[in-house]
Amino acid sequence: RDAVDTYIRQHDKLWNAHLTLQRIQATCQRMTHDELQQSAAIWVGAALKVRPAHLRVMDRLVRAQNRVIMPRKQSLGQSHGPAVMASANA
């Protein structure tokens, strides 16, 4: 009886995660390898068009997020560094 209860407790947690992953997979649209390569090429093209002005805006947004998120984390006792890493240009 104890072994059955232990088994149920351990697998109940996994079952919820398993069902959640199945639901997510059912809603995701699958891609072929060619579609994945095309998508990656689009993202790379967009990344190559990023200019220093864009990076400054992104850095400013990261710093603003950290100003808002860090006090919340500290009040909850979670002071594990910045919520979002600032860019290398900071």
C-alpha positions as CSV (number, residue, x, y, z in Angstrom):
1,R,0.0,0.0,0.0
2,D,2.8,2.5,0.9
3,A,4.6,1.6,-2.3
4,V,1.5,2.3,-4.4
5,D,0.9,5.6,-2.6
6,T,4.6,6.7,-3.2
7,Y,4.3,5.7,-6.9
8,I,1.1,7.7,-7.3
9,R,2.6,10.8,-5.6
10,Q,5.7,10.7,-7.7
11,H,4.0,10.1,-11.0
12,D,1.1,12.5,-10.4
13,K,3.5,15.5,-10.8
14,L,5.0,14.0,-14.0
15,W,1.6,13.3,-15.4
16,N,0.6,17.0,-15.3
17,A,3.8,18.0,-17.0
18,H,3.3,15.2,-19.6
19,L,-0.2,16.3,-20.4
20,T,0.8,19.9,-20.6
21,L,3.6,19.1,-23.1
22,Q,1.2,17.0,-25.2
23,R,-1.3,19.9,-25.3
24,I,1.5,22.3,-26.4
25,Q,2.8,20.0,-29.1
26,A,-0.8,19.6,-30.4
27,T,-1.1,23.4,-30.8
28,C,2.4,24.0,-32.3
29,Q,2.7,24.0,-36.1
30,R,5.4,21.7,-37.2
31,M,8.0,22.9,-39.8
32,T,9.9,21.0,-42.4
33,H,13.7,21.4,-42.5
34,D,13.5,23.7,-45.5
35,E,10.9,25.9,-43.7
36,L,13.2,26.0,-40.6
37,Q,16.1,27.1,-42.8
38,Q,14.0,29.8,-44.4
39,S,12.9,31.1,-41.0
40,A,16.4,31.1,-39.7
41,A,17.6,33.0,-42.8
42,I,14.9,35.7,-42.2
43,W,16.0,36.1,-38.5
44,V,19.6,36.3,-39.5
45,G,18.8,38.9,-42.1
46,A,17.0,40.9,-39.5
47,A,19.8,40.6,-37.0
48,L,22.3,41.8,-39.6
49,K,20.3,45.0,-40.1
50,V,20.5,45.9,-36.4
51,R,22.3,49.2,-36.1
52,P,24.0,50.9,-33.1
53,A,20.9,53.0,-32.5
54,H,18.8,49.9,-32.2
55,L,21.2,48.4,-29.7
56,R,21.1,51.6,-27.6
57,V,17.3,51.4,-27.5
58,M,17.4,47.7,-26.5
59,D,20.0,48.4,-23.8
60,R,17.8,51.2,-22.4
61,L,14.8,48.9,-22.3
62,V,16.8,46.2,-20.5
63,R,18.0,48.7,-17.9
64,A,14.4,49.9,-17.4
65,Q,13.2,46.4,-17.0
66,N,15.9,45.7,-14.4
67,R,14.9,48.8,-12.5
68,V,11.4,47.5,-12.2
69,I,12.1,43.8,-11.8
70,M,15.0,43.9,-9.3
71,P,13.2,45.7,-6.5
72,R,10.4,43.1,-6.8
73,K,12.8,40.2,-6.7
74,Q,14.6,41.7,-3.7
75,S,11.3,42.2,-1.8
76,L,10.6,38.5,-2.5
77,G,14.1,37.5,-1.4
78,Q,15.2,36.6,-4.9
79,S,18.4,38.6,-5.5
80,H,19.9,36.4,-8.1
81,G,21.3,39.1,-10.3
82,P,19.6,41.1,-13.0
83,A,16.3,39.9,-14.4
84,V,17.6,40.4,-17.9
85,M,21.3,40.6,-18.8
86,A,22.4,44.0,-20.1
87,S,24.2,44.1,-23.4
88,A,28.0,44.0,-23.7
89,N,28.0,47.6,-24.7
90,A,26.7,48.8,-21.4
